[in-house]
Each structure stands twice: as C-alpha cells, then as structure tokens.
C-alpha cells in the first residue's frame, strides 16, 4: 500500500508525470530498493481507474510526451485516511523471533543466535549514531527510526535470553 499512497502524496503536493514521481519516490523512500518504472505506471493506472488520480494534461518536452497526473478529491480523502490510520504491528514478530523459536523447538540453544544478533544490532547502532548528523532530514528520521527499532529488539533479546535460560523443550516440539 505504500507505493500508491506515496504517489498520492506526491500528487497532493503538485501534479506530475510518472518519471518525476519515480524520481521523487527513489530520492525519499527508495534507499534500499528503487521503484521500477513499470510499477509507477501500473500504480498510476490503478489510481486513475479507482478515481483517486486523473490525467490532466500532456506535457511536451525534449523526449516523448508525458501524461501529467493530479490527485482527485477522492484521492485526497483516501490519502488523509491512510496517513491518519494507526499502523498495526503484525501479529507475530519477524525473522529473529522465528529463528529463536525454531532453535528452541528443535532442542538447540538459542543463546548463540541472540548473542550474534545483539552484536550485529550494536554494530548497526554505532554506525547510525556516527552518521546521525549526516544527510538530509529524511535520512536523519530514517536513522532515528531504525535506532528505536534496534533498541526495542535489544530489549527483546535480553528478555528472550532470560526466559529461555531456564526453559526446557516446548511440548509442541516433542
């Protein structure tokens, strides 16, 4: 859902063509994975089909003509709703949780997994802390967000280690 909402947010700022939207997405959100051009145009087609955006003009330029899109009133309402809706945390945590539970389930000690992850998290936190003043506001916000999640993971690692220290093998695994 992030890509369609990003397109609506960018169109809410001002009408734009697909390539400009791709560039803006990649600059703000695509640090780990840039958006594919085909995905931009298929997203714009869906937004237009659903009445959330519409083509408003054809821009002439040095290259091929480009269709310029604008957000509709329905698109503004959808964007506002999405922005304000609380983000729900998945019912089960991610891969670290899965690795620890599976190690426990098959009778292996999870302490090495937890220790290795703790080391990796602390290393990443040092990198982010050193770069805290580098980059633009979006980069700094992303770093703060990642640090907060790493801190939460580190608290869970400590809690999980304490819980597992005296636990036997789970009944479901036998």
Secondary structure, 3 states (H helix, E strand, C coil): CHHHHHHHHHHHHCCEEHHHHHHHHHHHCCCCCCCCHHHHHHHHHHHHHCCCEEEEEEECCCCCCEEEEEECHHHHHHHHHHHHCCCCCCCCCCHHHHHHHHHHHCCCCCHHHHHHHHHHHHHHHHHHHHCCCCCCHHHHHHHHHHHHHHHHHHHHHHHHHHHHHCCCCCHHHC
